Amino acid sequence: MVRRRVAAGVGLVLVIVIVLVINGCLKNRAHAALETYGQQVSQLVKESDEQVSHPLFETLSGASAKSPGEVQAQIDEQRALAQKQAAHAREISVPGAMGGAQRNLTLALDLRAEGLTKLAGLVRSALGGQNPNAITNIAGAMELFLASDVIYSQRAAPLISQSLADNG
């Protein structure tokens, strides 16, 4: 009888140890997934700023000194990059805790790509003086960039930071 009780006690201790080890592995896996997600998003946003936003505003600030076709070609290149970055954002593996942040991130990058698409279609006629409404429409397209920045800075980034802080 004593041996049975000792065996049952040893068995119970082993079950508890196994559960604790598995739980620790799952927590480490979740932490690693959150860390990887944070790094991927940080890199993607940095690339978007360096490869799309800054070059776009440089292109626009010097647009009057260039031909409309040249400006449109540069904006088309930036549009293609923005679309590629938005597609990459949708392919990132998203931990459960980052669902809301991911929706806001993809929305922000999609708005950026949409703004560039509209801008690319309007810039030639605006610079060539062919369409007097083109400049007004360009201002509307630029609002998409503002919305993109606001969504990222006020929704996506804080949600990512909060989820990372909540999970250590």
N, CA and C atoms as an extended XYZ file, in Angstrom:
504
Properties=species:S:1:pos:R:3:atomname:S:1:resname:S:1:resid:I:1 pbc="F F F"
N         0.816       -1.184        0.000 N   MET     1
C         0.000        0.000        0.000 CA  MET     1
C         0.874        1.268        0.000 C   MET     1
N         1.963        1.212        0.794 N   VAL     2
C         2.861        2.351        0.889 CA  VAL     2
C         3.545        2.585       -0.463 C   VAL     2
N         3.942        1.500       -1.118 N   ARG     3
C         4.593        1.647       -2.411 CA  ARG     3
C         3.654        2.255       -3.448 C   ARG     3
N         2.387        1.907       -3.396 N   ARG     4
C         1.416        2.483       -4.330 CA  ARG     4
C         1.276        3.985       -4.116 C   ARG     4
N         1.232        4.373       -2.858 N   ARG     5
C         1.107        5.810       -2.546 CA  ARG     5
C         2.357        6.577       -2.987 C   ARG     5
N         3.526        5.981       -2.762 N   VAL     6
C         4.770        6.614       -3.188 CA  VAL     6
C         4.798        6.710       -4.714 C   VAL     6
N         4.402        5.665       -5.405 N   ALA     7
C         4.370        5.673       -6.874 CA  ALA     7
C         3.372        6.716       -7.378 C   ALA     7
N         2.207        6.813       -6.741 N   ALA     8
C         1.215        7.810       -7.145 CA  ALA     8
C         1.765        9.215       -6.914 C   ALA     8
N         2.460        9.432       -5.811 N   GLY     9
C         3.057       10.742       -5.519 CA  GLY     9
C         4.127       11.091       -6.534 C   GLY     9
N         4.989       10.136       -6.880 N   VAL    10
C         6.033       10.351       -7.869 CA  VAL    10
C         5.393       10.638       -9.236 C   VAL    10
N         4.354        9.880       -9.566 N   GLY    11
C         3.648       10.096      -10.831 CA  GLY    11
C         3.033       11.487      -10.890 C   GLY    11
N         2.442       11.947       -9.795 N   LEU    12
C         1.843       13.282       -9.734 CA  LEU    12
C         2.907       14.362       -9.889 C   LEU    12
N         4.044       14.182       -9.237 N   VAL    13
C         5.148       15.145       -9.355 CA  VAL    13
C         5.647       15.191      -10.804 C   VAL    13
N         5.780       14.034      -11.442 N   LEU    14
C         6.222       13.999      -12.839 CA  LEU    14
C         5.232       14.716      -13.757 C   LEU    14
N         3.938       14.514      -13.533 N   VAL    15
C         2.925       15.192      -14.349 CA  VAL    15
C         3.041       16.703      -14.162 C   VAL    15
N         3.214       17.168      -12.938 N   ILE    16
C         3.346       18.605      -12.663 CA  ILE    16
C         4.596       19.163      -13.345 C   ILE    16
N         5.703       18.453      -13.261 N   VAL    17
C         6.942       18.902      -13.896 CA  VAL    17
C         6.765       18.978      -15.409 C   VAL    17
N         6.148       17.974      -16.005 N   ILE    18
C         5.922       17.968      -17.455 CA  ILE    18
C         5.041       19.141      -17.863 C   ILE    18
N         3.986       19.399      -17.115 N   VAL    19
C         3.090       20.528      -17.420 CA  VAL    19
C         3.849       21.849      -17.317 C   VAL    19
N         4.675       22.007      -16.307 N   LEU    20
C         5.441       23.241      -16.154 CA  LEU    20
C         6.456       23.434      -17.280 C   LEU    20
N         7.096       22.367      -17.698 N   VAL    21
C         8.069       22.449      -18.792 CA  VAL    21
C         7.359       22.820      -20.096 C   VAL    21
N         6.246       22.171      -20.385 N   ILE    22
C         5.496       22.481      -21.605 CA  ILE    22
C         5.000       23.923      -21.575 C   ILE    22
N         4.481       24.355      -20.432 N   ASN    23
C         4.002       25.738      -20.296 CA  ASN    23
C         5.137       26.736      -20.526 C   ASN    23
N         6.303       26.459      -19.990 N   GLY    24
C         7.461       27.336      -20.193 CA  GLY    24
C         7.863       27.403      -21.658 C   GLY    24
N         7.826       26.268      -22.343 N   CYS    25
C         8.157       26.237      -23.776 CA  CYS    25
C         7.152       27.050      -24.581 C   CYS    25
N         5.882       26.923      -24.252 N   LEU    26
C         4.849       27.684      -24.972 CA  LEU    26
C         5.002       29.185      -24.744 C   LEU    26
N         5.331       29.567      -23.511 N   LYS    27
C         5.535       30.998      -23.234 CA  LYS    27
C         6.744       31.530      -23.991 C   LYS    27
N         7.827       30.777      -24.017 N   ASN    28
C         9.023       31.195      -24.769 CA  ASN    28
C         8.721       31.314      -26.252 C   ASN    28
N         7.928       30.393      -26.763 N   ARG    29
C         7.553       30.435      -28.176 CA  ARG    29
C         6.716       31.678      -28.473 C   ARG    29
N         5.774       31.990      -27.592 N   ALA    30
C         4.925       33.177      -27.776 CA  ALA    30
C         5.760       34.450      -27.707 C   ALA    30
N         6.701       34.499      -26.771 N   HIS    31
C         7.580       35.674      -26.652 CA  HIS    31
C         8.432       35.833      -27.911 C   HIS    31
N         8.954       34.726      -28.421 N   ALA    32
C         9.777       34.786      -29.625 CA  ALA    32
C         8.952       35.244      -30.828 C   ALA    32
N         7.700       34.785      -30.926 N   ALA    33
C         6.834       35.193      -32.034 CA  ALA    33
C         6.539       36.686      -31.961 C   ALA    33
N         6.280       37.199      -30.762 N   LEU    34
C         6.027       38.634      -30.603 CA  LEU    34
C         7.265       39.451      -30.944 C   LEU    34
N         8.408       38.984      -30.504 N   GLU    35
C         9.649       39.698      -30.780 CA  GLU    35
C         9.948       39.721      -32.282 C   GLU    35
N         9.759       38.594      -32.929 N   THR    36
C         9.980       38.512      -34.372 CA  THR    36
C         9.020       39.433      -35.116 C   THR    36
N         7.765       39.431      -34.707 N   TYR    37
C         6.775       40.301      -35.344 CA  TYR    37
C         7.180       41.765      -35.190 C   TYR    37
N         7.549       42.159      -33.993 N   GLY    38
C         7.966       43.537      -33.749 CA  GLY    38
C         9.154       43.936      -34.613 C   GLY    38
N        10.121       43.049      -34.762 N   GLN    39
C        11.292       43.339      -35.592 CA  GLN    39
C        10.917       43.454      -37.066 C   GLN    39
N        10.044       42.560      -37.533 N   GLN    40
C         9.638       42.603      -38.938 CA  GLN    40
C         8.875       43.885      -39.255 C   GLN    40
N         7.975       44.276      -38.367 N   VAL    41
C         7.197       45.499      -38.584 CA  VAL    41
C         8.113       46.716      -38.537 C   VAL    41
N         9.015       46.739      -37.585 N   SER    42
C         9.949       47.861      -37.479 CA  SER    42
C        10.765       48.004      -38.759 C   SER    42
N        11.260       46.901      -39.281 N   GLN    43
C        12.044       46.924      -40.517 CA  GLN    43
C        11.193       47.375      -41.702 C   GLN    43
N         9.967       46.891      -41.773 N   LEU    44
C         9.075       47.247      -42.871 CA  LEU    44
C         8.734       48.734      -42.860 C   LEU    44
N         8.461       49.276      -41.689 N   VAL    45
C         8.134       50.697      -41.580 CA  VAL    45
C         9.358       51.550      -41.898 C   VAL    45
N        10.520       51.113      -41.457 N   LYS    46
C        11.755       51.838      -41.773 CA  LYS    46
C        11.986       51.858      -43.285 C   LYS    46
N        11.798       50.717      -43.939 N   GLU    47
C        11.955       50.649      -45.391 CA  GLU    47
C        10.947       51.542      -46.097 C   GLU    47
N         9.728       51.559      -45.599 N   SER    48
C         8.698       52.396      -46.215 CA  SER    48
C         9.065       53.873      -46.118 C   SER    48
N         9.575       54.273      -44.975 N   ASP    49
C         9.993       55.671      -44.815 CA  ASP    49
C        11.179       56.003      -45.717 C   ASP    49
N        12.169       55.122      -45.736 N   GLU    50
C        13.402       55.395      -46.489 CA  GLU    50
C        13.243       55.227      -47.997 C   GLU    50
N        12.415       54.276      -48.421 N   GLN    51
C        12.314       53.963      -49.839 CA  GLN    51
C        11.117       54.599      -50.533 C   GLN    51
N        10.113       55.006      -49.747 N   VAL    52
C         8.906       55.556      -50.356 CA  VAL    52
C         8.660       56.995      -49.915 C   VAL    52
N         8.464       57.207      -48.633 N   SER    53
C         8.059       58.541      -48.158 CA  SER    53
C         9.088       59.621      -48.448 C   SER    53
N        10.285       59.437      -47.963 N   HIS    54
C        11.310       60.470      -48.156 CA  HIS    54
C        11.609       60.713      -49.636 C   HIS    54
N        11.807       59.659      -50.442 N   PRO    55
C        12.040       59.901      -51.866 CA  PRO    55
C        10.845       60.566      -52.564 C   PRO    55
N         9.632       60.232      -52.135 N   LEU    56
C         8.464       60.856      -52.753 CA  LEU    56
C         8.480       62.362      -52.544 C   LEU    56
N         8.721       62.784      -51.319 N   PHE    57
C         8.698       64.212      -51.046 CA  PHE    57
C         9.898       64.930      -51.682 C   PHE    57
N        11.000       64.229      -51.847 N   GLU    58
C        12.124       64.799      -52.604 CA  GLU    58
C        11.747       64.949      -54.079 C   GLU    58
N        11.076       63.945      -54.612 N   THR    59
C        10.624       64.003      -56.005 CA  THR    59
C         9.653       65.158      -56.201 C   THR    59
N         8.711       65.301      -55.291 N   LEU    60
C         7.703       66.353      -55.426 CA  LEU    60
C         8.300       67.743      -55.231 C   LEU    60
N         9.270       67.861      -54.334 N   SER    61
C         9.849       69.187      -54.093 CA  SER    61
C        10.674       69.673      -55.279 C   SER    61
N        11.215       68.766      -56.079 N   GLY    62
C        11.991       69.164      -57.245 CA  GLY    62
C        11.245       68.926      -58.548 C   GLY    62
N         9.928       68.727      -58.475 N   ALA    63
C         9.147       68.364      -59.656 CA  ALA    63
C         9.123       69.445      -60.722 C   ALA    63
N         9.148       70.693      -60.327 N   SER    64
C         9.041       71.769      -61.329 CA  SER    64
C        10.286       71.857      -62.219 C   SER    64
N        11.399       71.318      -61.749 N   ALA    65
C        12.633       71.368      -62.530 CA  ALA    65
C        12.796       70.149      -63.437 C   ALA    65
N        11.852       69.201      -63.365 N   LYS    66
C        11.954       67.972      -64.156 CA  LYS    66
C        10.796       67.900      -65.143 C   LYS    66
N        10.922       67.006      -66.079 N   SER    67
C         9.825       66.804      -67.026 CA  SER    67
C         8.699       66.027      -66.339 C   SER    67
N         7.450       66.262      -66.738 N   PRO    68
C         6.329       65.525      -66.131 CA  PRO    68
C         6.487       64.012      -66.253 C   PRO    68
N         7.023       63.551      -67.372 N   GLY    69
C         7.225       62.108      -67.557 CA  GLY    69
C         8.238       61.538      -66.580 C   GLY    69
N         9.304       62.298      -66.317 N   GLU    70
C        10.339       61.852      -65.380 CA  GLU    70
C         9.784       61.776      -63.959 C   GLU    70
N         9.010       62.779      -63.590 N   VAL    71
C         8.407       62.783      -62.250 CA  VAL    71
C         7.432       61.621      -62.114 C   VAL    71
N         6.627       61.398      -63.137 N   GLN    72
C         5.674       60.293      -63.094 CA  GLN    72
C         6.404       58.951      -62.994 C   GLN    72
N         7.495       58.800      -63.700 N   ALA    73
C         8.268       57.548      -63.641 CA  ALA    73
C         8.822       57.309      -62.240 C   ALA    73
N         9.321       58.359      -61.608 N   GLN    74
C         9.848       58.217      -60.242 CA  GLN    74
C         8.721       57.845      -59.276 C   GLN    74
N         7.573       58.492      -59.428 N   ILE    75
C         6.445       58.182      -58.537 CA  ILE    75
C         5.943       56.763      -58.794 C   ILE    75
N         5.967       56.321      -60.047 N   ASP    76
C         5.580       54.933      -60.353 CA  ASP    76
C         6.497       53.929      -59.669 C   ASP    76
N         7.799       54.225      -59.624 N   GLU    77
C         8.743       53.347      -58.922 CA  GLU    77
C         8.401       53.280      -57.434 C   GLU    77
N         8.106       54.439      -56.848 N   GLN    78
C         7.772       54.483      -55.429 CA  GLN    78
C         6.432       53.787      -55.170 C   GLN    78
N         5.496       53.908      -56.106 N   ARG    79
C         4.207       53.231      -55.990 CA  ARG    79
C         4.404       51.719      -55.977 C   ARG    79
N         5.243       51.230      -56.879 N   ALA    80
C         5.509       49.793      -56.940 CA  ALA    80
C         6.129       49.292      -55.638 C   ALA    80
N         7.051       50.062      -55.082 N   LEU    81
C         7.649       49.693      -53.796 CA  LEU    81
C         6.601       49.692      -52.682 C   LEU    81
N         5.740       50.702      -52.666 N   ALA    82
C         4.708       50.791      -51.630 CA  ALA    82
C         3.746       49.614      -51.722 C   ALA    82
N         3.386       49.224      -52.925 N   GLN    83
C         2.496       48.073      -53.089 CA  GLN    83
C         3.179       46.785      -52.639 C   GLN    83
N         4.456       46.667      -52.941 N   LYS    84
C         5.217       45.493      -52.515 CA  LYS    84
C         5.293       45.437      -50.985 C   LYS    84
N         5.515       46.583      -50.353 N   GLN    85
C         5.589       46.623      -48.889 CA  GLN    85
C         4.235       46.311      -48.253 C   GLN    85
N         3.155       46.794      -48.845 N   ALA    86
C         1.817       46.486      -48.325 CA  ALA    86
C         1.536       44.990      -48.448 C   ALA    86
N         1.937       44.390      -49.564 N   ALA    87
C         1.755       42.944      -49.739 CA  ALA    87
C         2.604       42.174      -48.733 C   ALA    87
N         3.830       42.648      -48.496 N   HIS    88
C         4.706       41.991      -47.517 CA  HIS    88
C         4.089       42.055      -46.114 C   HIS    88
N         3.469       43.169      -45.792 N   ALA    89
C         2.839       43.308      -44.467 CA  ALA    89
C         1.727       42.282      -44.286 C   ALA    89
N         1.000       41.988      -45.351 N   ARG    90
C        -0.084       41.001      -45.249 CA  ARG    90
C         0.456       39.578      -45.109 C   ARG    90
N         1.717       39.361      -45.477 N   GLU    91
C         2.318       38.023      -45.411 CA  GLU    91
C         3.017       37.740      -44.091 C   GLU    91
N         3.176       38.744      -43.255 N   ILE    92
C         3.874       38.564      -41.969 CA  ILE    92
C         3.058       37.632      -41.081 C   ILE    92
N         3.752       36.725      -40.409 N   SER    93
C         3.106       35.849      -39.439 CA  SER    93
C         2.728       36.679      -38.213 C   SER    93
N         1.434       36.664      -37.881 N   VAL    94
C         0.917       37.553      -36.843 CA  VAL    94
C         0.551       36.756      -35.589 C   VAL    94
N         1.227       37.032      -34.471 N   PRO    95
C         0.810       36.409      -33.213 CA  PRO    95
C        -0.581       36.913      -32.830 C   PRO    95
N        -1.328       36.109      -32.126 N   GLY    96
C        -2.700       36.462      -31.749 CA  GLY    96
C        -2.837       37.804      -31.055 C   GLY    96
N        -1.856       38.152      -30.234 N   ALA    97
C        -1.925       39.406      -29.483 CA  ALA    97
C        -1.758       40.631      -30.373 C   ALA    97
N        -1.327       40.437      -31.613 N   MET    98
C        -1.048       41.557      -32.506 CA  MET    98
C        -2.097       41.728      -33.600 C   MET    98
N        -3.235       41.080      -33.478 N   GLY    99
C        -4.256       41.134      -34.518 CA  GLY    99
C        -4.709       42.557      -34.836 C   GLY    99
N        -5.034       43.344      -33.820 N   GLY   100
C        -5.473       44.729      -34.040 CA  GLY   100
C        -4.376       45.592      -34.619 C   GLY   100
N        -3.170       45.413      -34.133 N   ALA   101
C        -2.035       46.180      -34.655 CA  ALA   101
C        -1.800       45.841      -36.121 C   ALA   101
N        -1.931       44.573      -36.477 N   GLN   102
C        -1.710       44.143      -37.861 CA  GLN   102
C        -2.747       44.750      -38.795 C   GLN   102
N        -4.013       44.780      -38.370 N   ARG   103
C        -5.046       45.382      -39.210 CA  ARG   103
C        -4.735       46.851      -39.478 C   ARG   103
N        -4.298       47.564      -38.453 N   ASN   104
C        -3.957       48.977      -38.620 CA  ASN   104
C        -2.711       49.167      -39.462 C   ASN   104
N        -1.731       48.301      -39.300 N   LEU   105
C        -0.512       48.382      -40.102 CA  LEU   105
C        -0.825       48.180      -41.579 C   LEU   105
N        -1.583       47.142      -41.895 N   THR   106
C        -1.902       46.884      -43.308 CA  THR   106
C        -2.764       48.005      -43.885 C   THR   106
N        -3.661       48.554      -43.086 N   LEU   107
C        -4.467       49.688      -43.555 CA  LEU   107
C        -3.569       50.880      -43.874 C   LEU   107
N        -2.629       51.175      -42.995 N   ALA   108
C        -1.730       52.313      -43.209 CA  ALA   108
C        -0.892       52.121      -44.479 C   ALA   108
N        -0.357       50.944      -44.675 N   LEU   109
C         0.468       50.700      -45.863 CA  LEU   109
C        -0.378       50.650      -47.137 C   LEU   109
N        -1.598       50.150      -47.040 N   ASP   110
C        -2.492       50.165      -48.194 CA  ASP   110
C        -2.881       51.595      -48.575 C   ASP   110
N        -3.117       52.440      -47.583 N   LEU   111
C        -3.433       53.847      -47.864 CA  LEU   111
C        -2.258       54.541      -48.547 C   LEU   111
N        -1.073       54.225      -48.094 N   ARG   112
C         0.129       54.811      -48.695 CA  ARG   112
C         0.242       54.399      -50.171 C   ARG   112
N         0.035       53.120      -50.447 N   ALA   113
C         0.097       52.632      -51.829 CA  ALA   113
C        -1.024       53.235      -52.674 C   ALA   113
N        -2.213       53.355      -52.109 N   GLU   114
C        -3.332       53.950      -52.840 CA  GLU   114
C        -3.063       55.421      -53.156 C   GLU   114
N        -2.498       56.138      -52.194 N   GLY   115
C        -2.155       57.541      -52.426 CA  GLY   115
C        -1.152       57.692      -53.550 C   GLY   115
N        -0.161       56.827      -53.598 N   LEU   116
C         0.835       56.877      -54.670 CA  LEU   116
C         0.222       56.516      -56.021 C   LEU   116
N        -0.707       55.584      -56.027 N   THR   117
C        -1.374       55.216      -57.276 CA  THR   117
C        -2.146       56.409      -57.828 C   THR   117
N        -2.885       57.081      -56.958 N   LYS   118
C        -3.638       58.257      -57.397 CA  LYS   118
C        -2.692       59.374      -57.833 C   LYS   118
N        -1.659       59.583      -57.062 N   LEU   119
C        -0.695       60.636      -57.368 CA  LEU   119
C        -0.009       60.390      -58.714 C   LEU   119
N         0.372       59.159      -58.969 N   ALA   120
C         1.043       58.824      -60.231 CA  ALA   120
C         0.142       59.108      -61.426 C   ALA   120
N        -1.159       58.914      -61.253 N   GLY   121
C        -2.085       59.169      -62.345 CA  GLY   121
C        -2.367       60.644      -62.580 C   GLY   121
N        -2.077       61.480      -61.590 N   LEU   122
C        -2.411       62.902      -61.690 CA  LEU   122
C        -1.226       63.811      -61.964 C   LEU   122
N        -0.029       63.377      -61.644 N   VAL   123
C         1.124       64.274      -61.646 CA  VAL   123
C         1.462       64.794      -63.046 C   VAL   123
N         1.350       63.957      -64.036 N   ARG   124
C         1.699       64.392      -65.395 CA  ARG   124
C         0.770       65.521      -65.850 C   ARG   124
N        -0.534       65.371      -65.645 N   SER   125
C        -1.461       66.416      -66.080 CA  SER   125
C        -1.345       67.672      -65.221 C   SER   125
N        -0.972       67.501      -63.939 N   ALA   126
C        -0.802       68.681      -63.078 CA  ALA   126
C         0.431       69.481      -63.488 C   ALA   126
N         1.523       68.799      -63.762 N   LEU   127
C         2.751       69.491      -64.151 CA  LEU   127
C         2.671       70.047      -65.566 C   LEU   127
N         1.899       69.401      -66.418 N   GLY   128
C         1.762       69.860      -67.793 CA  GLY   128
C         0.710       70.951      -67.950 C   GLY   128
N        -0.014       71.244      -66.869 N   GLY   129
C        -1.043       72.270      -66.920 CA  GLY   129
C        -2.256       71.850      -67.727 C   GLY   129
N        -2.407       70.561      -67.974 N   GLN   130
C        -3.507       70.065      -68.799 CA  GLN   130
C        -4.824       69.965      -68.042 C   GLN   130
N        -4.753       69.792      -66.745 N   ASN   131
C        -5.961       69.586      -65.960 CA  ASN   131
C        -5.926       70.506      -64.747 C   ASN   131
N        -6.756       71.548      -64.733 N   PRO   132
C        -6.727       72.480      -63.603 CA  PRO   132
C        -7.177       71.837      -62.286 C   PRO   132
N        -7.940       70.760      -62.340 N   ASN   133
C        -8.396       70.091      -61.124 CA  ASN   133
C        -7.373       69.095      -60.595 C   ASN   133
N        -6.330       68.829      -61.358 N   ALA   134
C        -5.343       67.826      -60.967 CA  ALA   134
C        -4.658       68.199      -59.659 C   ALA   134
N        -4.361       69.482      -59.482 N   ILE   135
C        -3.674       69.891      -58.254 CA  ILE   135
C        -4.574       69.682      -57.042 C   ILE   135
N        -5.844       69.988      -57.173 N   THR   136
C        -6.797       69.738      -56.082 CA  THR   136
C        -6.885       68.243      -55.798 C   THR   136
N        -6.921       67.446      -56.859 N   ASN   137
C        -6.986       65.989      -56.680 CA  ASN   137
C        -5.704       65.444      -56.062 C   ASN   137
N        -4.565       66.056      -56.391 N   ILE   138
C        -3.296       65.654      -55.777 CA  ILE   138
C        -3.332       65.943      -54.280 C   ILE   138
N        -3.887       67.076      -53.918 N   ALA   139
C        -4.006       67.395      -52.491 CA  ALA   139
C        -4.852       66.333      -51.786 C   ALA   139
N        -5.897       65.863      -52.433 N   GLY   140
C        -6.708       64.787      -51.862 CA  GLY   140
C        -5.926       63.497      -51.725 C   GLY   140
N        -5.106       63.194      -52.721 N   ALA   141
C        -4.274       61.983      -52.652 CA  ALA   141
C        -3.255       62.093      -51.519 C   ALA   141
N        -2.756       63.301      -51.297 N   MET   142
C        -1.783       63.504      -50.222 CA  MET   142
C        -2.425       63.310      -48.851 C   MET   142
N        -3.736       63.519      -48.765 N   GLU   143
C        -4.441       63.267      -47.501 CA  GLU   143
C        -4.367       61.793      -47.123 C   GLU   143
N        -4.258       60.927      -48.121 N   LEU   144
C        -4.104       59.501      -47.831 CA  LEU   144
C        -2.793       59.233      -47.088 C   LEU   144
N        -1.759       60.001      -47.418 N   PHE   145
C        -0.484       59.858      -46.702 CA  PHE   145
C        -0.629       60.314      -45.255 C   PHE   145
N        -1.332       61.398      -45.063 N   LEU   146
C        -1.566       61.884      -43.700 CA  LEU   146
C        -2.348       60.838      -42.907 C   LEU   146
N        -3.399       60.306      -43.508 N   ALA   147
C        -4.191       59.279      -42.830 CA  ALA   147
C        -3.325       58.058      -42.506 C   ALA   147
N        -2.477       57.690      -43.437 N   SER   148
C        -1.577       56.560      -43.233 CA  SER   148
C        -0.670       56.790      -42.025 C   SER   148
N        -0.088       57.975      -41.970 N   ASP   149
C         0.809       58.306      -40.849 CA  ASP   149
C         0.068       58.325      -39.517 C   ASP   149
N        -1.142       58.873      -39.519 N   VAL   150
C        -1.931       58.947      -38.282 CA  VAL   150
C        -2.314       57.548      -37.819 C   VAL   150
N        -2.766       56.719      -38.730 N   ILE   151
C        -3.161       55.353      -38.353 CA  ILE   151
C        -1.969       54.590      -37.786 C   ILE   151
N        -0.819       54.733      -38.425 N   TYR   152
C         0.343       54.016      -37.907 CA  TYR   152
C         0.779       54.563      -36.547 C   TYR   152
N         0.936       55.881      -36.460 N   SER   153
C         1.491       56.458      -35.234 CA  SER   153
C         0.519       56.435      -34.058 C   SER   153
N        -0.777       56.520      -34.325 N   GLN   154
C        -1.743       56.603      -33.237 CA  GLN   154
C        -2.447       55.284      -32.937 C   GLN   154
N        -2.388       54.318      -33.847 N   ARG   155
C        -3.059       53.042      -33.619 CA  ARG   155
C        -2.095       51.859      -33.668 C   ARG   155
N        -1.435       51.660      -34.793 N   ALA   156
C        -0.608       50.457      -34.951 CA  ALA   156
C         0.567       50.442      -33.983 C   ALA   156
N         1.361       51.498      -33.975 N   ALA   157
C         2.552       51.527      -33.109 CA  ALA   157
C         2.191       51.404      -31.628 C   ALA   157
N         1.185       52.148      -31.119 N   PRO   158
C         0.837       51.966      -29.710 CA  PRO   158
C         0.319       50.566      -29.381 C   PRO   158
N        -0.444       49.958      -30.293 N   LEU   159
C        -0.926       48.598      -30.042 CA  LEU   159
C         0.221       47.593      -30.018 C   LEU   159
N         1.184       47.774      -30.891 N   ILE   160
C         2.353       46.893      -30.899 CA  ILE   160
C         3.135       47.058      -29.600 C   ILE   160
N         3.384       48.298      -29.215 N   SER   161
C         4.125       48.569      -27.971 CA  SER   161
C         3.390       48.005      -26.759 C   SER   161
N         2.081       48.198      -26.728 N   GLN   162
C         1.299       47.699      -25.597 CA  GLN   162
C         1.342       46.173      -25.528 C   GLN   162
N         1.186       45.501      -26.656 N   SER   163
C         1.228       44.039      -26.662 CA  SER   163
C         2.595       43.510      -26.256 C   SER   163
N         3.651       44.175      -26.726 N   LEU   164
C         4.991       43.748      -26.336 CA  LEU   164
C         5.213       43.962      -24.840 C   LEU   164
N         4.757       45.096      -24.310 N   ALA   165
C         4.908       45.376      -22.885 CA  ALA   165
C         4.079       44.401      -22.042 C   ALA   165
N         2.865       44.108      -22.480 N   ASP   166
C         1.985       43.191      -21.739 CA  ASP   166
C         2.568       41.774      -21.683 C   ASP   166
N         3.349       41.432      -22.675 N   ASN   167
C         3.897       40.071      -22.744 CA  ASN   167
C         5.386       40.017      -22.376 C   ASN   167
N         5.840       41.061      -21.734 N   GLY   168
C         7.220       41.062      -21.234 CA  GLY   168
C         8.230       41.258      -22.318 C   GLY   168
